[in-house]
């Protein structure tokens, strides 16, 4: 029988990249109230779609998972979440490759990045009020 001497816990820390110029452009273009409305709706939609992605993965509904992940790209890009958009693209590529292990790994990275990105944008919103 093998005895494990040491157990190592991996801490997954994802970096979040926000494009402040994209957010600044929204505020310049739409004004404070309009931009805040767009950002709040985008945050809400991203949260729903991230949750849907996990549900679709659990159901092994690869086609709808791909669609849902793909839709995250445009929404996140609109409000300057560049890391989230990139990882959502990685999920669609993993689904396209037909590799369930890669899809699982990239999906859960997407969820981690998504959660941190949503928090970061929400914190920026709090600073601007």
DRENRORO-663633 format. One record per residue (C-alpha): residue number from 1; residue in one letter; x, y, z. Coordinates in steps of 0.25 Angstrom, whole numbers, plus 2048, in hexadecimal, padded with zeros to 3 digits. Layout:
residues N
(NUM A (X Y Z))
...
end
This chain:
residues 129
(1 X (800 800 800))
(2 X (805 80E 7FC))
(3 X (805 819 807))
(4 X (804 827 803))
(5 X (80E 82F 80B))
(6 X (80A 83D 806))
(7 X (7FE 842 800))
(8 X (7FF 84E 7F8))
(9 X (7F4 858 7F5))
(10 X (7F4 85F 7E8))
(11 X (7EF 86E 7EA))
(12 X (7E9 872 7DC))
(13 X (7EB 881 7DB))
(14 X (7E6 887 7CE))
(15 X (7EA 895 7C9))
(16 X (7E0 89E 7C4))
(17 X (7E2 8A8 7B9))
(18 X (7D8 8B3 7B8))
(19 X (7DA 8BD 7AC))
(20 X (7D7 8CB 7B3))
(21 X (7D7 8D2 7A5))
(22 X (7CB 8C9 7A1))
(23 X (7C4 8CD 7AE))
(24 X (7C8 8DB 7AC))
(25 X (7C3 8DB 79E))
(26 X (7B5 8D6 7A3))
(27 X (7B4 8E1 7AD))
(28 X (7B8 8EC 7A2))
(29 X (7AF 8E6 798))
(30 X (7A3 8E4 7A1))
(31 X (7A4 8ED 7AD))
(32 X (7A5 8E8 7BB))
(33 X (797 8E3 7BC))
(34 X (797 8DC 7AF))
(35 X (7A4 8D5 7B1))
(36 X (7A1 8D1 7BF))
(37 X (794 8CB 7B9))
(38 X (79C 8C3 7AE))
(39 X (7A6 8BE 7B8))
(40 X (79C 8BA 7C2))
(41 X (794 8B2 7B8))
(42 X (7A1 8AC 7B2))
(43 X (7A5 8A8 7C0))
(44 X (798 8A1 7C3))
(45 X (798 89A 7B5))
(46 X (7A6 895 7B7))
(47 X (7A2 88F 7C5))
(48 X (796 888 7BF))
(49 X (79E 883 7B3))
(50 X (7AA 87E 7BC))
(51 X (7A0 876 7C4))
(52 X (799 871 7B7))
(53 X (7A7 86C 7B2))
(54 X (7A9 864 7BF))
(55 X (79B 85E 7BE))
(56 X (79D 85B 7AF))
(57 X (7AA 854 7B2))
(58 X (7A4 84C 7BD))
(59 X (799 847 7B3))
(60 X (7A4 845 7A9))
(61 X (79D 84E 79F))
(62 X (7A9 851 797))
(63 X (7A2 859 78C))
(64 X (79A 862 795))
(65 X (7A7 864 79E))
(66 X (7AF 868 792))
(67 X (7A4 872 78F))
(68 X (7A3 878 79D))
(69 X (7B2 879 79E))
(70 X (7B3 880 790))
(71 X (7A8 88A 795))
(72 X (7B1 88E 7A1))
(73 X (7BC 893 797))
(74 X (7B4 89E 791))
(75 X (7AD 8A2 79F))
(76 X (7BB 8A2 7A6))
(77 X (7C2 8A9 79B))
(78 X (7B7 8B4 79B))
(79 X (7BB 8B8 7A9))
(80 X (7CA 8B6 7A9))
(81 X (7CB 8A8 7AF))
(82 X (7D6 8A4 7A6))
(83 X (7DB 897 7AE))
(84 X (7CD 892 7AF))
(85 X (7CB 894 7A0))
(86 X (7D7 88C 79D))
(87 X (7D4 881 7A6))
(88 X (7C6 880 7A1))
(89 X (7CD 87E 793))
(90 X (7D5 873 799))
(91 X (7C9 86C 79E))
(92 X (7C3 86C 790))
(93 X (7D0 867 78A))
(94 X (7D0 85C 794))
(95 X (7C2 858 791))
(96 X (7C5 858 782))
(97 X (7D1 84F 784))
(98 X (7C7 845 78A))
(99 X (7D0 843 797))
(100 X (7C8 842 7A3))
(101 X (7D4 843 7AD))
(102 X (7D9 850 7A6))
(103 X (7CA 856 7A6))
(104 X (7C9 853 7B5))
(105 X (7D6 859 7B8))
(106 X (7D4 866 7B0))
(107 X (7C5 867 7B4))
(108 X (7C9 867 7C3))
(109 X (7D4 871 7C0))
(110 X (7C9 87A 7B9))
(111 X (7C1 879 7C5))
(112 X (7CD 87E 7CE))
(113 X (7D0 889 7C5))
(114 X (7C2 88D 7C3))
(115 X (7BF 88E 7D2))
(116 X (7CC 896 7D4))
(117 X (7C9 89F 7C8))
(118 X (7BA 8A2 7CD))
(119 X (7C0 8A5 7DA))
(120 X (7CA 8AF 7D4))
(121 X (7C0 8B6 7CC))
(122 X (7B6 8B7 7D7))
(123 X (7C2 8BD 7E0))
(124 X (7C5 8C7 7D5))
(125 X (7B6 8CB 7D4))
(126 X (7B6 8CD 7E3))
(127 X (7C2 8D6 7E2))
(128 X (7BC 8DF 7D8))
(129 X (7AF 8E2 7E0))
end
